[in-house]
Amino acid sequence: MTTHEAAIAPATPPVIRECGSCMLCCKLFPVKHFDKPAGKWCVHAKPGSGCAIHETRPNVCRSFQCEWTTNALMPADWQPDKAKFFIFRSRPNQYDILVESGAPHSWRSEKYYAPIKQIAASYADQGVLVIVSIGSKRIVLLPDRDVDLGTRAEGKEIILIRETGPQGVRYDVEIGGEDKNAPQEPV
């Protein structure tokens, strides 16, 4: 496993970095408790000073940790408020990269794209999806290409297909039916 593969390997729960100035999760996630849609700042987020209700915030906010805070191998300069995206494991077979809509190409910069693709390639062999979300747009990262699903995958199950043939292994994705197991808020 390379350093970049380990950078988003399943993290151990203890926080190894504090959020510091970063509050990107307060913007990108929906929070039903506050009727807060994805992509809008939480009314309790106070940029520069943190959450105004930090001591009494709901459990969904209290329990969330992105990979940057829990994974020591994640480079320091991948701090979400600087990178303009964050990575988290939404379910056992899926990593999500949520991207700030004001910087939709940030994850594609040379600094991030090659390591992210390397990670996606190594996880595809394990049946793990890596999905980039920019608002309601979904892009699945496969070892040999990126599959832009647009907005048609919103609320749908995304299925990783692995086929072995004379040319070797080939990956593809399918859009399934309604995703009944989709996390509604960060887990």
SULGI-V67023 format. One record per residue. N is the residue number from 1. RES is the residue in three letters. SS is DSSP state (@ for helix, = for strand, . for the rest). PSI is psi as a letter, one per 30 degrees, with the letter a starting at -180 (NA if undefined). Layout:
n-><N,N>
res-><RES,RES>
ss-><SS,SS>
psi-><PSI,PSI>
This chain:
n-><1,2,3,4,5,6,7,8,9,10,11,12,13,14,15,16,17,18,19,20,21,22,23,24,25,26,27,28,29,30,31,32,33,34,35,36,37,38,39,40,41,42,43,44,45,46,47,48,49,50,51,52,53,54,55,56,57,58,59,60,61,62,63,64,65,66,67,68,69,70,71,72,73,74,75,76,77,78,79,80,81,82,83,84,85,86,87,88,89,90,91,92,93,94,95,96,97,98,99,100,101,102,103,104,105,106,107,108,109,110,111,112,113,114,115,116,117,118,119,120,121,122,123,124,125,126,127,128,129,130,131,132,133,134,135,136,137,138,139,140,141,142,143,144,145,146,147,148,149,150,151,152,153,154,155,156,157,158,159,160,161,162,163,164,165,166,167,168,169,170,171,172,173,174,175,176,177,178,179,180,181,182,183,184,185,186,187>
res-><MET,THR,THR,HIS,GLU,ALA,ALA,ILE,ALA,PRO,ALA,THR,PRO,PRO,VAL,ILE,ARG,GLU,CYS,GLY,SER,CYS,MET,LEU,CYS,CYS,LYS,LEU,PHE,PRO,VAL,LYS,HIS,PHE,ASP,LYS,PRO,ALA,GLY,LYS,TRP,CYS,VAL,HIS,ALA,LYS,PRO,GLY,SER,GLY,CYS,ALA,ILE,HIS,GLU,THR,ARG,PRO,ASN,VAL,CYS,ARG,SER,PHE,GLN,CYS,GLU,TRP,THR,THR,ASN,ALA,LEU,MET,PRO,ALA,ASP,TRP,GLN,PRO,ASP,LYS,ALA,LYS,PHE,PHE,ILE,PHE,ARG,SER,ARG,PRO,ASN,GLN,TYR,ASP,ILE,LEU,VAL,GLU,SER,GLY,ALA,PRO,HIS,SER,TRP,ARG,SER,GLU,LYS,TYR,TYR,ALA,PRO,ILE,LYS,GLN,ILE,ALA,ALA,SER,TYR,ALA,ASP,GLN,GLY,VAL,LEU,VAL,ILE,VAL,SER,ILE,GLY,SER,LYS,ARG,ILE,VAL,LEU,LEU,PRO,ASP,ARG,ASP,VAL,ASP,LEU,GLY,THR,ARG,ALA,GLU,GLY,LYS,GLU,ILE,ILE,LEU,ILE,ARG,GLU,THR,GLY,PRO,GLN,GLY,VAL,ARG,TYR,ASP,VAL,GLU,ILE,GLY,GLY,GLU,ASP,LYS,ASN,ALA,PRO,GLN,GLU,PRO,VAL>
ss-><.,.,@,@,@,@,@,.,.,.,.,.,.,.,.,.,.,.,.,.,.,.,.,.,@,@,@,@,.,.,=,@,@,@,.,=,.,.,.,.,.,.,.,.,=,=,.,.,.,=,=,.,.,@,@,@,.,.,@,@,@,@,@,.,.,.,@,@,@,@,.,.,.,.,.,@,@,@,.,@,@,@,@,.,=,=,=,=,=,=,=,.,.,=,=,=,=,=,=,.,@,@,@,.,.,@,@,@,.,@,@,@,@,@,@,@,@,@,@,@,@,@,@,@,.,.,.,.,=,=,=,=,=,=,.,.,=,=,=,=,=,.,.,.,.,=,=,=,=,=,.,.,.,.,.,=,=,=,=,=,=,=,=,=,=,.,.,=,=,=,=,=,=,=,=,=,=,=,.,.,.,.,.,.,.,.,.>
psi-><k,l,e,e,e,f,f,g,l,k,l,k,e,k,k,f,k,l,e,b,f,k,g,e,f,f,e,f,k,k,j,e,e,g,h,j,l,k,f,k,k,k,f,f,k,i,k,f,f,a,k,f,h,e,f,g,l,l,e,e,e,e,f,k,k,l,e,e,f,f,j,f,f,k,k,e,g,g,k,e,f,e,f,g,l,l,k,l,j,f,l,e,g,k,k,k,j,k,k,k,f,f,h,f,g,e,f,f,l,e,e,e,e,e,e,e,e,e,e,e,e,e,f,e,f,g,g,k,k,j,k,k,k,j,b,g,k,k,k,k,j,l,e,f,l,k,j,j,f,b,f,f,f,k,g,l,k,k,k,k,k,j,k,k,a,f,g,a,k,k,k,l,l,k,k,a,a,k,j,f,g,k,k,f,l,k,NA>
